Amino acid sequence: MHPSDPNVPRDVRQVRQERRQDLALVELLRRHTPRQPWWLGYLDTGASDIVFRDAPMVMLYTGWRYVLIEAGPEQAAAWRPADGWRSWKRTDPHDPMFWRNWKSTELPDLVFPNDRSWLFSTLWDDDWSCIGGSKALIADLLQDPVLGPQARRVSSGQDATPPGHAAQ
């Protein structure tokens, strides 16, 4: 089922709900971050928009290629819209993926502030995200009326895969 509504199949996007969650998360992270640059990472999957396709890439995790850009919270919530970008790897404008972001979020795949006080990450083949940060940030996340119902606390030694999901 879809992460935002258990009655909707996973392959059906709820763009308005996803946008509401994205903006709530950015605002939560902004409240817990002193004024400073953020790093936004866009994973080159071949299927989602990396925003700056001519920018140099860095290798992270197990050799995955990311475009990593220094920006801020305003850009995190705006640079990869759900609709309206043209997939540069698609050539047929009648292909539904030609104009759409297939991800269940508009946010970058990786986000962290310059001081590295927290980290937000969505892996390319998962339909959930992980966030690490201070106890106060996690407490606020769990109590947030938009984000809290979809969140759960996980300890560092615990499997972070949400119930009902399979890690890819």
ABEGO torsion letter per residue (X at the ends): XBAABAABBAABBBAAAAAAAAAAAAAAAAAABBBBBBBBBBBBAGABBAGBAABBBBBBEAGBBBBBBBBBAAAAAAABBABGBBBAABABAABAAAABBABABABBABBBBAAGABBBBBBAABABBBBBBBAAAAAAAAABAAAAAABBBBBAABBABBBGBBBX
